[in-house]
């Protein structure tokens, strides 16, 4: 993500649809990972953060 910022890319999308198929045991991981990265790098003001809900996990 730091390489993306360095290249001028600043949109981070954490939608739950990226793990295919979505699974209950991984639900929310992308948001946690990105949140941790934002906290550790302190670059939140440089990032446009997007998320969406599109499905439920039914295992």
MOPAC internal coordinates of N, CA, C and O (Angstrom, degrees):
PM7 1SCF
backbone

  N    0.0000 0     0.00 0     0.00 0    0    0    0
  C    1.4252 1     0.00 0     0.00 0    1    0    0
  C    1.5248 1   109.86 1     0.00 0    2    1    0
  O    1.2310 1   120.84 1   146.63 1    3    2    1
  N    1.3104 1   116.00 1   -33.37 1    3    2    1
  C    1.4557 1   118.03 1   176.66 1    5    3    2
  C    1.5245 1   111.17 1   -64.88 1    6    5    3
  O    1.2310 1   120.09 1   142.56 1    7    6    5
  N    1.3221 1   117.43 1   -37.44 1    7    6    5
  C    1.4688 1   120.62 1   177.26 1    9    7    6
  C    1.5248 1   109.96 1   -64.16 1   10    9    7
  O    1.2310 1   120.13 1   141.83 1   11   10    9
  N    1.3256 1   117.35 1   -38.17 1   11   10    9
  C    1.4611 1   120.49 1   177.82 1   13   11   10
  C    1.5215 1   110.32 1   -63.55 1   14   13   11
  O    1.2310 1   120.16 1   133.70 1   15   14   13
  N    1.3304 1   117.29 1   -46.30 1   15   14   13
  C    1.4701 1   120.12 1   177.84 1   17   15   14
  C    1.5198 1   111.12 1   -59.72 1   18   17   15
  O    1.2310 1   120.92 1   136.89 1   19   18   17
  N    1.3330 1   115.85 1   -43.11 1   19   18   17
  C    1.4678 1   119.61 1   178.68 1   21   19   18
  C    1.5257 1   111.77 1   -60.79 1   22   21   19
  O    1.2310 1   120.36 1   150.89 1   23   22   21
  N    1.3417 1   116.91 1   -29.11 1   23   22   21
  C    1.4630 1   121.52 1  -179.81 1   25   23   22
  C    1.5259 1   112.22 1   -88.67 1   26   25   23
  O    1.2310 1   120.05 1  -178.79 1   27   26   25
  N    1.3334 1   117.50 1     1.21 1   27   26   25
  C    1.4550 1   121.00 1   178.16 1   29   27   26
  C    1.5149 1   114.57 1    93.73 1   30   29   27
  O    1.2310 1   119.96 1  -174.46 1   31   30   29
  N    1.3191 1   117.69 1     5.54 1   31   30   29
  C    1.4679 1   121.97 1   177.02 1   33   31   30
  C    1.5166 1   107.31 1   -90.17 1   34   33   31
  O    1.2310 1   120.59 1   -56.09 1   35   34   33
  N    1.3374 1   116.48 1   123.91 1   35   34   33
  C    1.4631 1   117.87 1  -176.63 1   37   35   34
  C    1.5220 1   114.23 1  -128.97 1   38   37   35
  O    1.2310 1   119.63 1  -172.61 1   39   38   37
  N    1.3316 1   118.31 1     7.39 1   39   38   37
  C    1.4567 1   120.54 1   177.46 1   41   39   38
  C    1.5246 1   109.14 1   -95.32 1   42   41   39
  O    1.2310 1   120.70 1   -57.21 1   43   42   41
  N    1.3214 1   116.26 1   122.79 1   43   42   41
  C    1.4604 1   122.32 1   177.15 1   45   43   42
  C    1.5242 1   106.74 1  -117.21 1   46   45   43
  O    1.2310 1   120.60 1   -57.83 1   47   46   45
  N    1.3173 1   116.47 1   122.17 1   47   46   45
  C    1.4552 1   122.77 1  -178.41 1   49   47   46
  C    1.5192 1   108.85 1  -112.94 1   50   49   47
  O    1.2310 1   120.22 1   -59.24 1   51   50   49
  N    1.3181 1   117.18 1   120.76 1   51   50   49
  C    1.4611 1   121.70 1  -175.65 1   53   51   50
  C    1.5226 1   112.75 1  -107.85 1   54   53   51
  O    1.2310 1   119.97 1  -154.94 1   55   54   53
  N    1.3122 1   117.67 1    25.06 1   55   54   53
  C    1.4613 1   120.41 1  -176.05 1   57   55   54
  C    1.5268 1   113.02 1   -53.49 1   58   57   55
  O    1.2310 1   120.55 1   -34.15 1   59   58   57
  N    1.2884 1   116.55 1   145.85 1   59   58   57
  C    1.4638 1   122.27 1   179.14 1   61   59   58
  C    1.5204 1   112.98 1   -75.22 1   62   61   59
  O    1.2310 1   119.74 1   176.22 1   63   62   61
  N    1.3206 1   118.09 1    -3.78 1   63   62   61
  C    1.4623 1   120.61 1  -178.74 1   65   63   62
  C    1.5263 1   112.97 1   -79.61 1   66   65   63
  O    1.2310 1   119.38 1   167.43 1   67   66   65
  N    1.3317 1   118.78 1   -12.57 1   67   66   65
  C    1.4544 1   119.85 1  -175.74 1   69   67   66
  C    1.5217 1   113.61 1   -70.30 1   70   69   67
  O    1.2310 1   118.55 1   140.24 1   71   70   69
  N    1.3429 1   120.36 1   -39.76 1   71   70   69
  C    1.4545 1   117.46 1   172.80 1   73   71   70
  C    1.5276 1   108.71 1   -70.58 1   74   73   71
  O    1.2310 1   119.90 1   -60.62 1   75   74   73
  N    1.3028 1   117.80 1   119.38 1   75   74   73
  C    1.4620 1   120.75 1  -178.27 1   77   75   74
  C    1.5198 1   108.05 1  -119.59 1   78   77   75
  O    1.2310 1   119.78 1   -60.24 1   79   78   77
  N    1.3035 1   118.02 1   119.76 1   79   78   77
  C    1.4731 1   126.33 1    -3.98 1   81   79   78
  C    1.5229 1   110.40 1   -78.10 1   82   81   79
  O    1.2310 1   120.59 1   -26.82 1   83   82   81
  N    1.3354 1   116.48 1   153.18 1   83   82   81
  C    1.4647 1   119.04 1   176.28 1   85   83   82
  C    1.5290 1   109.12 1   -64.49 1   86   85   83
  O    1.2310 1   120.73 1   -40.09 1   87   86   85
  N    1.3243 1   116.22 1   139.91 1   87   86   85
  C    1.4695 1   120.21 1  -178.85 1   89   87   86
  C    1.5213 1   109.19 1  -128.75 1   90   89   87
  O    1.2310 1   121.04 1   -35.22 1   91   90   89
  N    1.3036 1   115.62 1   144.78 1   91   90   89
  C    1.4617 1   121.07 1  -179.19 1   93   91   90
  C    1.5262 1   111.46 1   -58.44 1   94   93   91
  O    1.2310 1   119.91 1   142.55 1   95   94   93
  N    1.3178 1   117.78 1   -37.45 1   95   94   93
  C    1.4742 1   120.12 1  -176.43 1   97   95   94
  C    1.5301 1   113.56 1   -72.06 1   98   97   95
  O    1.2310 1   119.68 1   166.08 1   99   98   97
  N    1.3181 1   118.22 1   -13.92 1   99   98   97
  C    1.4710 1   120.41 1   177.20 1  101   99   98
  C    1.5217 1   112.27 1  -111.15 1  102  101   99
  O    1.2310 1   119.86 1  -178.41 1  103  102  101
  N    1.3187 1   117.87 1     1.59 1  103  102  101
  C    1.4566 1   122.32 1  -178.13 1  105  103  102
  C    1.5282 1   110.66 1   -57.88 1  106  105  103
  O    1.2310 1   120.22 1   -54.55 1  107  106  105
  N    1.3073 1   117.18 1   125.45 1  107  106  105
  C    1.4567 1   122.79 1   177.15 1  109  107  106
  C    1.5166 1   115.00 1    89.03 1  110  109  107
  O    1.2310 1   119.59 1   174.99 1  111  110  109
  N    1.3311 1   118.39 1    -5.01 1  111  110  109
  C    1.4643 1   120.39 1  -177.95 1  113  111  110
  C    1.5223 1   112.23 1   -61.24 1  114  113  111
  O    1.2310 1   119.99 1   136.19 1  115  114  113
  N    1.3365 1   117.63 1   -43.81 1  115  114  113
  C    1.4663 1   118.90 1  -176.74 1  117  115  114
  C    1.5248 1   110.39 1   -61.67 1  118  117  115
  O    1.2310 1   119.96 1   140.29 1  119  118  117
  N    1.3328 1   117.68 1   -39.71 1  119  118  117
  C    1.4636 1   120.20 1   178.44 1  121  119  118
  C    1.5226 1   111.17 1   -66.99 1  122  121  119
  O    1.2310 1   120.25 1   141.54 1  123  122  121
  N    1.3334 1   117.13 1   -38.46 1  123  122  121
  C    1.4592 1   119.56 1   177.69 1  125  123  122
  C    1.5269 1   111.34 1   -64.60 1  126  125  123
  O    1.2310 1   120.75 1   134.70 1  127  126  125
  N    1.3294 1   116.18 1   -45.30 1  127  126  125
  C    1.4713 1   119.78 1  -179.22 1  129  127  126
  C    1.5247 1   111.36 1   -61.91 1  130  129  127
  O    1.2310 1   120.94 1   133.57 1  131  130  129
  N    1.3164 1   115.81 1   -46.43 1  131  130  129
  C    1.4668 1   119.48 1  -179.63 1  133  131  130
  C    1.5298 1   110.26 1   -66.80 1  134  133  131
  O    1.2310 1   120.09 1   139.19 1  135  134  133
  N    1.3140 1   117.44 1   -40.81 1  135  134  133
  C    1.4624 1   120.78 1   177.84 1  137  135  134
  C    1.5166 1   112.16 1   -60.15 1  138  137  135
  O    1.2310 1   120.62 1   137.30 1  139  138  137
  N    1.3195 1   116.41 1   -42.70 1  139  138  137
  C    1.4615 1   120.74 1   177.55 1  141  139  138
  C    1.5214 1   110.69 1   -63.12 1  142  141  139
  O    1.2310 1   120.78 1   135.88 1  143  142  141
  N    1.3203 1   116.11 1   -44.12 1  143  142  141
  C    1.4607 1   120.30 1   178.60 1  145  143  142
  C    1.5296 1   111.01 1   -61.23 1  146  145  143
  O    1.2310 1   120.53 1   134.97 1  147  146  145
  N    1.3354 1   116.59 1   -45.03 1  147  146  145
  C    1.4648 1   120.15 1   179.53 1  149  147  146
  C    1.5269 1   110.85 1   -62.28 1  150  149  147
  O    1.2310 1   120.18 1   138.30 1  151  150  149
  N    1.3232 1   117.25 1   -41.70 1  151  150  149
  C    1.4685 1   120.07 1   179.22 1  153  151  150
  C    1.5306 1   110.77 1   -64.58 1  154  153  151
  O    1.2310 1   120.47 1   136.43 1  155  154  153
  N    1.3250 1   116.70 1   -43.57 1  155  154  153
  C    1.4644 1   120.42 1  -176.40 1  157  155  154
  C    1.5280 1   113.20 1   -72.13 1  158  157  155
  O    1.2310 1   120.08 1   146.17 1  159  158  157
  N    1.3234 1   117.46 1   -33.83 1  159  158  157
  C    1.4666 1   120.40 1  -177.82 1  161  159  158
  C    1.5185 1   112.56 1   -91.64 1  162  161  159
  O    1.2310 1   120.37 1   163.72 1  163  162  161
  N    1.3220 1   116.89 1   -16.28 1  163  162  161
  C    1.4685 1   122.80 1   179.94 1  165  163  162
  C    1.5337 1   111.99 1    55.76 1  166  165  163
  O    1.2310 1   121.08 1  -140.15 1  167  166  165
  N    1.3333 1   115.54 1    39.85 1  167  166  165
  C    1.4673 1   119.18 1  -179.36 1  169  167  166
  C    1.5285 1   111.58 1  -116.22 1  170  169  167
  O    1.2310 1   120.18 1  -154.69 1  171  170  169
  N    1.3393 1   117.25 1    25.31 1  171  170  169
  C    1.4668 1   120.75 1  -177.22 1  173  171  170
  C    1.5192 1   111.80 1   -54.80 1  174  173  171
  O    1.2310 1   119.75 1   142.80 1  175  174  173
  N    1.3112 1   118.08 1   -37.20 1  175  174  173
  C    1.4663 1   121.52 1  -177.81 1  177  175  174
  C    1.5217 1   112.00 1   -66.96 1  178  177  175
  O    1.2310 1   120.08 1   165.65 1  179  178  177
  N    1.3302 1   117.46 1   -14.35 1  179  178  177
  C    1.4617 1   121.41 1  -178.60 1  181  179  178
  C    1.5189 1   113.59 1   -96.51 1  182  181  179
  O    1.2310 1   120.23 1   177.97 1  183  182  181
  N    1.3410 1   117.16 1    -2.03 1  183  182  181
  C    1.4601 1   121.22 1  -170.72 1  185  183  182
  C    1.5235 1   110.74 1  -120.16 1  186  185  183
  O    1.2310 1   120.72 1   -44.82 1  187  186  185
  N    1.3374 1   116.24 1   135.18 1  187  186  185
  C    1.4592 1   122.31 1   168.62 1  189  187  186
  C    1.5238 1   105.75 1   -93.44 1  190  189  187
  O    1.2310 1   120.60 1   -63.05 1  191  190  189
  N    1.3158 1   116.47 1   116.95 1  191  190  189
  C    1.4657 1   122.16 1  -173.80 1  193  191  190
  C    1.5148 1   109.93 1  -105.26 1  194  193  191
  O    1.2310 1   120.93 1   -50.98 1  195  194  193
  N    1.3394 1   115.82 1   129.02 1  195  194  193
  C    1.4663 1   120.85 1  -179.27 1  197  195  194
  C    1.5276 1   109.58 1  -127.08 1  198  197  195
  O    1.2310 1   121.13 1   -32.40 1  199  198  197
  N    1.3052 1   115.44 1   147.60 1  199  198  197
  C    1.4628 1   121.91 1   172.92 1  201  199  198
  C    1.5184 1   107.49 1  -151.88 1  202  201  199
  O    1.2310 1   120.59 1   -20.12 1  203  202  201
  N    1.2970 1   116.47 1   159.88 1  203  202  201
  C    1.4623 1   120.02 1   178.36 1  205  203  202
  C    1.5104 1   109.84 1  -154.77 1  206  205  203
  O    1.2310 1   121.29 1   -17.92 1  207  206  205
  N    1.2896 1   115.13 1   162.08 1  207  206  205
  C    1.4638 1   121.10 1   177.77 1  209  207  206
  C    1.5173 1   106.73 1  -113.59 1  210  209  207
  O    1.2310 1   120.16 1   -51.82 1  211  210  209
  N    1.3277 1   117.31 1   128.18 1  211  210  209
  C    1.4581 1   118.78 1  -178.18 1  213  211  210
  C    1.4957 1   114.74 1  -134.85 1  214  213  211
  O    1.2310 1   119.98 1   168.36 1  215  214  213
  N    1.3252 1   117.65 1   -11.64 1  215  214  213
  C    1.4572 1   120.15 1  -177.78 1  217  215  214
  C    1.5089 1   109.40 1  -160.55 1  218  217  215
  O    1.2310 1   120.73 1    -9.77 1  219  218  217
  N    1.2940 1   116.20 1   170.23 1  219  218  217
  C    1.4526 1   121.08 1   173.63 1  221  219  218
  C    1.5141 1   108.66 1  -115.17 1  222  221  219
  O    1.2310 1   120.69 1   -23.01 1  223  222  221
  N    1.3039 1   116.28 1   156.99 1  223  222  221
  C    1.4535 1   121.63 1   178.55 1  225  223  222
  C    1.5279 1   108.27 1   -96.69 1  226  225  223
  O    1.2310 1   120.40 1   -66.85 1  227  226  225
  N    1.2912 1   116.85 1   113.15 1  227  226  225
  C    1.4634 1   121.51 1   179.92 1  229  227  226
  C    1.5198 1   109.52 1  -118.43 1  230  229  227
  O    1.2310 1   120.65 1   -92.27 1  231  230  229
  N    1.3125 1   116.36 1    87.73 1  231  230  229
  C    1.4690 1   120.05 1   178.36 1  233  231  230
  C    1.5067 1   110.34 1   -96.49 1  234  233  231
  O    1.2310 1   120.10 1   180.00 1  235  234  233

